[in-house]
Amino acid sequence: MRKMGIGVAALAVTTILLAGCSGGTSTTPTEAQTDEAIDASGVTLTIWTDANRKPAIEAAAKTFEEETGGKVELVQKNFEDIRNDFINQVPTGNGPDITVGAHDFLGSFVEAGVIDTVDLGAAADQLEQVAIDAFTYDGQVYGFPYALESIALIQNTDLVGEDAPATFDDMIAAGAASGAERPLVINTAGQTGDAYTMYGFQTSFGAPVFVQDASGSYTSEVGMGGDAGNAFAAWLGANGETGTGYISTTIDYDTNNELFASGKAAYTIQGPWAIEALTAQGVNIKVNPIPSAGSETAAPFVGVQGFYVSSQSQNALVAQQFLTHYLATDEAQQALYDADPRLPAWKSVADKVASDPVVAGFLASAANGVPQPSIPEMGSVWELWNTAQVQIIKGADPASTWTTMVSDVEAAIG
């Protein structure tokens, strides 16, 4: 991180502009960024990025440099290294001013005290709410989100047409009537369990992993106990290996994709990363929201990508200006999508790319979704949660197995 100061006049202008962004004016984010440029002469922003997104950030940085007189230094990192490197380097003063990152970095970043809050200002109006919620912790927004990823229902249109089934039972009935070997195939990661993929069904019973407060932040209160959780567990057991058999621990990721791609299954639940494998043998598909197995909307997990500002940045106001005025434009957001095509959280770009029906389907599913929790307590959940689901699918008593798992999770998080 470059320890270069910013002049008093520039600070004043930046503060005024940031206040203006949050003041409820009618100016759109795209217009706002061109209203008045700050004087960032003498300031160098250091930004960590991965290789995929570097060209898009370079384009925004060029505009920033031309309009403000500041400089941007991009440091290319392996994405897998960013979380730990940022936590370790920021306290020493050697980290960046801004880093790209996933929203599930948020809990560890806040706990370590290495990120600052971000005032999204008028840019918030252009962002999907689920993206903002994902970067919210204890009611405070800690980053600039820009992209989403989620899973959805994918159906073989030659077998079941394009209409989205409203319920799990409707889906199974259509799949069975199609003559396919399997109405549904769903990845359980074999004997490991895959609560991530099952989560849309679980939330349709009103059993979230953790309870969210009014701001959208996750609390440490476990939400999957009680009658709602037991109802999901009973449904899971009824459709497991000693029940209908629709859900089986013999299905891992590759087996799931092969069964669907070969036309042996009418429906599956997968993410955009699997589309190439699912269509490799010529299957025609439609992507739709996940149907409800309970009485509520199926809400899958949504992952969100974005940018964080270091709590130790000496250029924090300029860094926020870069995010909310130079990345918060249609042009910059389109460039980010083109460089690394994840579902856009920026509404106008999302509307544009939704002309692709596959993208539109995943966007519709994500719109029903909830952020995957980024609180530190989530680390204590996965193994217990996955194991309980495998046991139930294989025939263990749903109520006692699920209740024990919830108690174990509560004990683990203290």
Secondary structure as a PSIPRED ss2 file (coil, helix, strand):
# PSIPRED VFORMAT (PSIPRED V4.0)

   1 M C   1.000  0.000  0.000
   2 R C   1.000  0.000  0.000
   3 K C   1.000  0.000  0.000
   4 M C   1.000  0.000  0.000
   5 G C   1.000  0.000  0.000
   6 I C   1.000  0.000  0.000
   7 G C   1.000  0.000  0.000
   8 V H   0.000  1.000  0.000
   9 A H   0.000  1.000  0.000
  10 A H   0.000  1.000  0.000
  11 L H   0.000  1.000  0.000
  12 A H   0.000  1.000  0.000
  13 V H   0.000  1.000  0.000
  14 T H   0.000  1.000  0.000
  15 T H   0.000  1.000  0.000
  16 I H   0.000  1.000  0.000
  17 L H   0.000  1.000  0.000
  18 L H   0.000  1.000  0.000
  19 A H   0.000  1.000  0.000
  20 G H   0.000  1.000  0.000
  21 C H   0.000  1.000  0.000
  22 S C   1.000  0.000  0.000
  23 G C   1.000  0.000  0.000
  24 G C   1.000  0.000  0.000
  25 T C   1.000  0.000  0.000
  26 S C   1.000  0.000  0.000
  27 T C   1.000  0.000  0.000
  28 T C   1.000  0.000  0.000
  29 P H   0.000  1.000  0.000
  30 T H   0.000  1.000  0.000
  31 E H   0.000  1.000  0.000
  32 A H   0.000  1.000  0.000
  33 Q H   0.000  1.000  0.000
  34 T H   0.000  1.000  0.000
  35 D H   0.000  1.000  0.000
  36 E C   1.000  0.000  0.000
  37 A C   1.000  0.000  0.000
  38 I C   1.000  0.000  0.000
  39 D C   1.000  0.000  0.000
  40 A C   1.000  0.000  0.000
  41 S C   1.000  0.000  0.000
  42 G C   1.000  0.000  0.000
  43 V C   1.000  0.000  0.000
  44 T E   0.000  0.000  1.000
  45 L E   0.000  0.000  1.000
  46 T E   0.000  0.000  1.000
  47 I E   0.000  0.000  1.000
  48 W E   0.000  0.000  1.000
  49 T E   0.000  0.000  1.000
  50 D C   1.000  0.000  0.000
  51 A C   1.000  0.000  0.000
  52 N C   1.000  0.000  0.000
  53 R C   1.000  0.000  0.000
  54 K H   0.000  1.000  0.000
  55 P H   0.000  1.000  0.000
  56 A H   0.000  1.000  0.000
  57 I H   0.000  1.000  0.000
  58 E H   0.000  1.000  0.000
  59 A H   0.000  1.000  0.000
  60 A H   0.000  1.000  0.000
  61 A H   0.000  1.000  0.000
  62 K H   0.000  1.000  0.000
  63 T H   0.000  1.000  0.000
  64 F H   0.000  1.000  0.000
  65 E H   0.000  1.000  0.000
  66 E H   0.000  1.000  0.000
  67 E H   0.000  1.000  0.000
  68 T H   0.000  1.000  0.000
  69 G C   1.000  0.000  0.000
  70 G C   1.000  0.000  0.000
  71 K E   0.000  0.000  1.000
  72 V E   0.000  0.000  1.000
  73 E E   0.000  0.000  1.000
  74 L E   0.000  0.000  1.000
  75 V E   0.000  0.000  1.000
  76 Q E   0.000  0.000  1.000
  77 K C   1.000  0.000  0.000
  78 N C   1.000  0.000  0.000
  79 F H   0.000  1.000  0.000
  80 E H   0.000  1.000  0.000
  81 D H   0.000  1.000  0.000
  82 I H   0.000  1.000  0.000
  83 R H   0.000  1.000  0.000
  84 N H   0.000  1.000  0.000
  85 D H   0.000  1.000  0.000
  86 F H   0.000  1.000  0.000
  87 I H   0.000  1.000  0.000
  88 N H   0.000  1.000  0.000
  89 Q H   0.000  1.000  0.000
  90 V H   0.000  1.000  0.000
  91 P H   0.000  1.000  0.000
  92 T H   0.000  1.000  0.000
  93 G C   1.000  0.000  0.000
  94 N C   1.000  0.000  0.000
  95 G C   1.000  0.000  0.000
  96 P C   1.000  0.000  0.000
  97 D C   1.000  0.000  0.000
  98 I E   0.000  0.000  1.000
  99 T E   0.000  0.000  1.000
 100 V E   0.000  0.000  1.000
 101 G E   0.000  0.000  1.000
 102 A E   0.000  0.000  1.000
 103 H H   0.000  1.000  0.000
 104 D H   0.000  1.000  0.000
 105 F H   0.000  1.000  0.000
 106 L H   0.000  1.000  0.000
 107 G H   0.000  1.000  0.000
 108 S H   0.000  1.000  0.000
 109 F H   0.000  1.000  0.000
 110 V H   0.000  1.000  0.000
 111 E H   0.000  1.000  0.000
 112 A H   0.000  1.000  0.000
 113 G C   1.000  0.000  0.000
 114 V C   1.000  0.000  0.000
 115 I E   0.000  0.000  1.000
 116 D C   1.000  0.000  0.000
 117 T C   1.000  0.000  0.000
 118 V C   1.000  0.000  0.000
 119 D C   1.000  0.000  0.000
 120 L C   1.000  0.000  0.000
 121 G H   0.000  1.000  0.000
 122 A H   0.000  1.000  0.000
 123 A H   0.000  1.000  0.000
 124 A H   0.000  1.000  0.000
 125 D H   0.000  1.000  0.000
 126 Q H   0.000  1.000  0.000
 127 L E   0.000  0.000  1.000
 128 E C   1.000  0.000  0.000
 129 Q H   0.000  1.000  0.000
 130 V H   0.000  1.000  0.000
 131 A H   0.000  1.000  0.000
 132 I H   0.000  1.000  0.000
 133 D H   0.000  1.000  0.000
 134 A H   0.000  1.000  0.000
 135 F C   1.000  0.000  0.000
 136 T E   0.000  0.000  1.000
 137 Y E   0.000  0.000  1.000
 138 D C   1.000  0.000  0.000
 139 G C   1.000  0.000  0.000
 140 Q E   0.000  0.000  1.000
 141 V E   0.000  0.000  1.000
 142 Y C   1.000  0.000  0.000
 143 G C   1.000  0.000  0.000
 144 F E   0.000  0.000  1.000
 145 P E   0.000  0.000  1.000
 146 Y E   0.000  0.000  1.000
 147 A E   0.000  0.000  1.000
 148 L E   0.000  0.000  1.000
 149 E E   0.000  0.000  1.000
 150 S E   0.000  0.000  1.000
 151 I C   1.000  0.000  0.000
 152 A E   0.000  0.000  1.000
 153 L E   0.000  0.000  1.000
 154 I E   0.000  0.000  1.000
 155 Q E   0.000  0.000  1.000
 156 N E   0.000  0.000  1.000
 157 T H   0.000  1.000  0.000
 158 D H   0.000  1.000  0.000
 159 L H   0.000  1.000  0.000
 160 V H   0.000  1.000  0.000
 161 G C   1.000  0.000  0.000
 162 E C   1.000  0.000  0.000
 163 D C   1.000  0.000  0.000
 164 A C   1.000  0.000  0.000
 165 P C   1.000  0.000  0.000
 166 A C   1.000  0.000  0.000
 167 T E   0.000  0.000  1.000
 168 F H   0.000  1.000  0.000
 169 D H   0.000  1.000  0.000
 170 D H   0.000  1.000  0.000
 171 M H   0.000  1.000  0.000
 172 I H   0.000  1.000  0.000
 173 A H   0.000  1.000  0.000
 174 A H   0.000  1.000  0.000
 175 G H   0.000  1.000  0.000
 176 A H   0.000  1.000  0.000
 177 A H   0.000  1.000  0.000
 178 S C   1.000  0.000  0.000
 179 G C   1.000  0.000  0.000
 180 A C   1.000  0.000  0.000
 181 E C   1.000  0.000  0.000
 182 R E   0.000  0.000  1.000
 183 P E   0.000  0.000  1.000
 184 L E   0.000  0.000  1.000
 185 V E   0.000  0.000  1.000
 186 I C   1.000  0.000  0.000
 187 N C   1.000  0.000  0.000
 188 T C   1.000  0.000  0.000
 189 A C   1.000  0.000  0.000
 190 G C   1.000  0.000  0.000
 191 Q C   1.000  0.000  0.000
 192 T C   1.000  0.000  0.000
 193 G C   1.000  0.000  0.000
 194 D C   1.000  0.000  0.000
 195 A H   0.000  1.000  0.000
 196 Y H   0.000  1.000  0.000
 197 T H   0.000  1.000  0.000
 198 M H   0.000  1.000  0.000
 199 Y H   0.000  1.000  0.000
 200 G H   0.000  1.000  0.000
 201 F H   0.000  1.000  0.000
 202 Q H   0.000  1.000  0.000
 203 T H   0.000  1.000  0.000
 204 S C   1.000  0.000  0.000
 205 F C   1.000  0.000  0.000
 206 G C   1.000  0.000  0.000
 207 A C   1.000  0.000  0.000
 208 P C   1.000  0.000  0.000
 209 V C   1.000  0.000  0.000
 210 F E   0.000  0.000  1.000
 211 V E   0.000  0.000  1.000
 212 Q E   0.000  0.000  1.000
 213 D C   1.000  0.000  0.000
 214 A C   1.000  0.000  0.000
 215 S C   1.000  0.000  0.000
 216 G C   1.000  0.000  0.000
 217 S C   1.000  0.000  0.000
 218 Y E   0.000  0.000  1.000
 219 T E   0.000  0.000  1.000
 220 S E   0.000  0.000  1.000
 221 E E   0.000  0.000  1.000
 222 V E   0.000  0.000  1.000
 223 G C   1.000  0.000  0.000
 224 M C   1.000  0.000  0.000
 225 G C   1.000  0.000  0.000
 226 G H   0.000  1.000  0.000
 227 D H   0.000  1.000  0.000
 228 A H   0.000  1.000  0.000
 229 G H   0.000  1.000  0.000
 230 N H   0.000  1.000  0.000
 231 A H   0.000  1.000  0.000
 232 F H   0.000  1.000  0.000
 233 A H   0.000  1.000  0.000
 234 A H   0.000  1.000  0.000
 235 W H   0.000  1.000  0.000
 236 L H   0.000  1.000  0.000
 237 G H   0.000  1.000  0.000
 238 A H   0.000  1.000  0.000
 239 N C   1.000  0.000  0.000
 240 G C   1.000  0.000  0.000
 241 E C   1.000  0.000  0.000
 242 T C   1.000  0.000  0.000
 243 G C   1.000  0.000  0.000
 244 T C   1.000  0.000  0.000
 245 G C   1.000  0.000  0.000
 246 Y C   1.000  0.000  0.000
 247 I C   1.000  0.000  0.000
 248 S C   1.000  0.000  0.000
 249 T C   1.000  0.000  0.000
 250 T C   1.000  0.000  0.000
 251 I C   1.000  0.000  0.000
 252 D C   1.000  0.000  0.000
 253 Y H   0.000  1.000  0.000
 254 D H   0.000  1.000  0.000
 255 T H   0.000  1.000  0.000
 256 N H   0.000  1.000  0.000
 257 N H   0.000  1.000  0.000
 258 E H   0.000  1.000  0.000
 259 L H   0.000  1.000  0.000
 260 F H   0.000  1.000  0.000
 261 A H   0.000  1.000  0.000
 262 S C   1.000  0.000  0.000
 263 G C   1.000  0.000  0.000
 264 K C   1.000  0.000  0.000
 265 A E   0.000  0.000  1.000
 266 A E   0.000  0.000  1.000
 267 Y E   0.000  0.000  1.000
 268 T E   0.000  0.000  1.000
 269 I E   0.000  0.000  1.000
 270 Q E   0.000  0.000  1.000
 271 G C   1.000  0.000  0.000
 272 P H   0.000  1.000  0.000
 273 W H   0.000  1.000  0.000
 274 A H   0.000  1.000  0.000
 275 I H   0.000  1.000  0.000
 276 E H   0.000  1.000  0.000
 277 A H   0.000  1.000  0.000
 278 L H   0.000  1.000  0.000
 279 T C   1.000  0.000  0.000
 280 A C   1.000  0.000  0.000
 281 Q C   1.000  0.000  0.000
 282 G C   1.000  0.000  0.000
 283 V C   1.000  0.000  0.000
 284 N C   1.000  0.000  0.000
 285 I E   0.000  0.000  1.000
 286 K E   0.000  0.000  1.000
 287 V E   0.000  0.000  1.000
 288 N E   0.000  0.000  1.000
 289 P C   1.000  0.000  0.000
 290 I C   1.000  0.000  0.000
 291 P C   1.000  0.000  0.000
 292 S E   0.000  0.000  1.000
 293 A C   1.000  0.000  0.000
 294 G C   1.000  0.000  0.000
 295 S C   1.000  0.000  0.000
 296 E C   1.000  0.000  0.000
 297 T C   1.000  0.000  0.000
 298 A C   1.000  0.000  0.000
 299 A C   1.000  0.000  0.000
 300 P C   1.000  0.000  0.000
 301 F E   0.000  0.000  1.000
 302 V E   0.000  0.000  1.000
 303 G E   0.000  0.000  1.000
 304 V E   0.000  0.000  1.000
 305 Q E   0.000  0.000  1.000
 306 G E   0.000  0.000  1.000
 307 F E   0.000  0.000  1.000
 308 Y E   0.000  0.000  1.000
 309 V E   0.000  0.000  1.000
 310 S E   0.000  0.000  1.000
 311 S C   1.000  0.000  0.000
 312 Q C   1.000  0.000  0.000
 313 S C   1.000  0.000  0.000
 314 Q C   1.000  0.000  0.000
 315 N C   1.000  0.000  0.000
 316 A H   0.000  1.000  0.000
 317 L H   0.000  1.000  0.000
 318 V H   0.000  1.000  0.000
 319 A H   0.000  1.000  0.000
 320 Q H   0.000  1.000  0.000
 321 Q H   0.000  1.000  0.000
 322 F H   0.000  1.000  0.000
 323 L H   0.000  1.000  0.000
 324 T H   0.000  1.000  0.000
 325 H H   0.000  1.000  0.000
 326 Y H   0.000  1.000  0.000
 327 L H   0.000  1.000  0.000
 328 A C   1.000  0.000  0.000
 329 T C   1.000  0.000  0.000
 330 D H   0.000  1.000  0.000
 331 E H   0.000  1.000  0.000
 332 A H   0.000  1.000  0.000
 333 Q H   0.000  1.000  0.000
 334 Q H   0.000  1.000  0.000
 335 A H   0.000  1.000  0.000
 336 L H   0.000  1.000  0.000
 337 Y H   0.000  1.000  0.000
 338 D H   0.000  1.000  0.000
 339 A H   0.000  1.000  0.000
 340 D C   1.000  0.000  0.000
 341 P C   1.000  0.000  0.000
 342 R C   1.000  0.000  0.000
 343 L E   0.000  0.000  1.000
 344 P E   0.000  0.000  1.000
 345 A C   1.000  0.000  0.000
 346 W E   0.000  0.000  1.000
 347 K H   0.000  1.000  0.000
 348 S H   0.000  1.000  0.000
 349 V H   0.000  1.000  0.000
 350 A H   0.000  1.000  0.000
 351 D H   0.000  1.000  0.000
 352 K H   0.000  1.000  0.000
 353 V H   0.000  1.000  0.000
 354 A C   1.000  0.000  0.000
 355 S C   1.000  0.000  0.000
 356 D C   1.000  0.000  0.000
 357 P H   0.000  1.000  0.000
 358 V H   0.000  1.000  0.000
 359 V H   0.000  1.000  0.000
 360 A H   0.000  1.000  0.000
 361 G H   0.000  1.000  0.000
 362 F H   0.000  1.000  0.000
 363 L H   0.000  1.000  0.000
 364 A H   0.000  1.000  0.000
 365 S H   0.000  1.000  0.000
 366 A H   0.000  1.000  0.000
 367 A H   0.000  1.000  0.000
 368 N C   1.000  0.000  0.000
 369 G C   1.000  0.000  0.000
 370 V E   0.000  0.000  1.000
 371 P E   0.000  0.000  1.000
 372 Q C   1.000  0.000  0.000
 373 P C   1.000  0.000  0.000
 374 S C   1.000  0.000  0.000
 375 I C   1.000  0.000  0.000
 376 P H   0.000  1.000  0.000
 377 E H   0.000  1.000  0.000
 378 M H   0.000  1.000  0.000
 379 G H   0.000  1.000  0.000
 380 S H   0.000  1.000  0.000
 381 V C   1.000  0.000  0.000
 382 W H   0.000  1.000  0.000
 383 E H   0.000  1.000  0.000
 384 L H   0.000  1.000  0.000
 385 W H   0.000  1.000  0.000
 386 N H   0.000  1.000  0.000
 387 T H   0.000  1.000  0.000
 388 A H   0.000  1.000  0.000
 389 Q H   0.000  1.000  0.000
 390 V H   0.000  1.000  0.000
 391 Q H   0.000  1.000  0.000
 392 I H   0.000  1.000  0.000
 393 I H   0.000  1.000  0.000
 394 K C   1.000  0.000  0.000
 395 G C   1.000  0.000  0.000
 396 A C   1.000  0.000  0.000
 397 D C   1.000  0.000  0.000
 398 P H   0.000  1.000  0.000
 399 A H   0.000  1.000  0.000
 400 S H   0.000  1.000  0.000
 401 T H   0.000  1.000  0.000
 402 W H   0.000  1.000  0.000
 403 T H   0.000  1.000  0.000
 404 T H   0.000  1.000  0.000
 405 M H   0.000  1.000  0.000
 406 V H   0.000  1.000  0.000
 407 S H   0.000  1.000  0.000
 408 D H   0.000  1.000  0.000
 409 V H   0.000  1.000  0.000
 410 E H   0.000  1.000  0.000
 411 A H   0.000  1.000  0.000
 412 A H   0.000  1.000  0.000
 413 I H   0.000  1.000  0.000
 414 G C   1.000  0.000  0.000
